[in-house]
């Protein structure tokens, strides 16, 4: 397996993993992000998205991002299988 194929496979795993986490557990991701920004991280007071991150529309956005990430992982996998990687 060449280095480019290994990189494509790693990218595929990353997209699938991030997509599954964002699609299946968006409430946990929301909780992690809110805890990170409220724990005194640098620049939290200037984050324009902090109030939006507390709403249910953020959960919907996480699910959309998760579905798109799984789709991107699938496209990378198909490209890898077809030998384009």
N, C-alpha and C positions, 0 to 999 in steps of 0.2 A: 504494500500500500504506500503510495507516494505521500510526500508531505502535504501537498495540496488536497489530496483526498482525506487525509487525517484532519486537516484544518476544516474542511467542509463537514466532515462527520462531527467534529467538535461543535461547530456552529449549529448543526442540526440538533444535537443534544441540548445545547443552550436554549434555542428557540422553543423546542418542545417542553423543556423544563420550566422556563419562564411562563410559557403559555398555559401550562397546566396549573401552575400555582396561581396565576392571575385569574384564570377561568373558574377554578374549583374553590379557591379560598380567598375571594376578594375582601371579605371582612377582615381576615387576618392581615392581609397586605395593608389595608387601611389602618388597622390598629398599629402595625409596625411603623408605618410612615408617620402617623400622628405622634406615637411615642418618641420617635427619633427627633421630630421637629420640636416637640414640647420639652425635651430633656435638656434644653439649653444648647442646641447645636448652633454653630456660628451662622448668623444671617437669618435665623428663623423669623425674626420680627419683620424682615423685608420680603418674606415669601408671599407673593400675591395669591398663591393657590391654597394657602393653609385653610381658609374658611371653606373653600369649595371641597377640600379633602374631607370635610366633616359631613358632607351631604350624601344622599343616596345616589345622586347622579355620578359621583365618583366611583361608586360600586359598579354602575353600568359601564362607565368608561373603562374600568379595569377588566371587565368581562369582554368588552370589544377588543381591547388590546391583547388579551389572552387568546381570543379566537384568531386574531390577525397573526399573532406570534406562532401559533400552531400551524396556520396556513403557510407562513414563511418557512417554518421547519420542514413542512411537507414538500414545498417546492425545492428546497435545498436537497432533500433526500431523493426526490425524483431526478434532479440534475446529477446527483452523485451516482445513482443507479444507472442512468443512461450513459455514463462515462464522460460527462461534460466537466467534471470537477477535476 
